[in-house]
Amino acid sequence: MENSTPHNSTGSRPDWDDYFMQIAFLVAQRSTCLRRHVGALLVSNRRILATGYNGAPQGLPHCEELGGCLREAMSIPAGERQELCRGLHAEQNAIVQAAVHGVGLQDVTAYSTTQPCVTCAKMLINANVKRIVFAGDYPDPLARQMLADAGVTLERWESSTPPAREAQP
């Protein structure tokens, strides 16, 4: 019987940051936000503790169901007036999921497809996140400053592993 498991074409395994970031991008596919799909993971000792993606709170209609994005309709640029949004951010949802399921967060690494905003940065600081690995920029210099002041390492992810390929028949 042939092994049909997808693998890296070079035969090498992805390093841990690549592995977790690829999962964060997969989580982002669940996002219901019409403007930006973001996924986040909280990881400790190479174990995923919680995941989150951006979208409306559970049980509430998503923006698409309501006819569009409130922020888009009001021409609010990214990084401004975050309170005028129906959705929670991916990092917020990951922290909430950990709390709902009684998962303790200590010396955690967060992986996010986008740099955290200032609100998420404050929550991540208080959730004992020590390191954040992110892929995409977000226009929020205050978030970067607060993370630096709190001693949280903020690292831009640069993939060292090619994306996984689908299994060949």
Secondary structure as UniProt FT lines:
FT   TURN            9..10
FT   HELIX           16..28
FT   TURN            29..30
FT   STRAND          39..44
FT   TURN            45..46
FT   STRAND          47..53
FT   TURN            58..59
FT   HELIX           63..66
FT   HELIX           70..73
FT   TURN            74..75
FT   TURN            78..79
FT   TURN            82..83
FT   HELIX           90..100
FT   TURN            101..102
FT   STRAND          108..114
FT   HELIX           118..126
FT   TURN            127..128
FT   STRAND          129..136
FT   HELIX           141..149
FT   TURN            150..151
FT   STRAND          153..156
//
